[in-house]
Amino acid sequence: MTLTATLPAATLVPEQPATGHARRLIGDLLLDLRLGAWTPTTLEQRVAGILTVSAAGAGTLTSGHVRRALWEGTLTMTQENGARFATVLAHLVPLLDDPELSAPDVAAAAVELLAAVDHG
């Protein structure tokens, strides 16, 4: 007698639109930074530095970290440099708040972006 075990088929959960949008924003800004098409302001570098240190200390980037960082540069970051960095941060908050929206690769890409912006 032979026994055959089968695993249930994996259920693929479709990605939430907010997750995909944040992933694209992060990727586009990181690419533009690396290609020299976008250069962070001093304030954006400072905020990225704060977030990089916060994420390293906590072991992950949290919505609280991002909210505090956005508060640091509220008006200026939304009016300078096309507001691209502030837009990315704003799109991260709901993803970090809601486990159903978050994806580990998005958080990792965000931390990579923050480190790159911090180092200008």
Secondary structure, DSSP 4 states (H G I P E B T S, - for coil): ------PPPPPPPPPPHHHHHHHHHHHHHHHHHHHTS----HHHHHHHHHHHHHHHHHSS--HHHHHHHHHHTHHHHHHSGGGHHHHHHHHHHHHHH-TTT--HHHHHHHHHHHHHHHT-
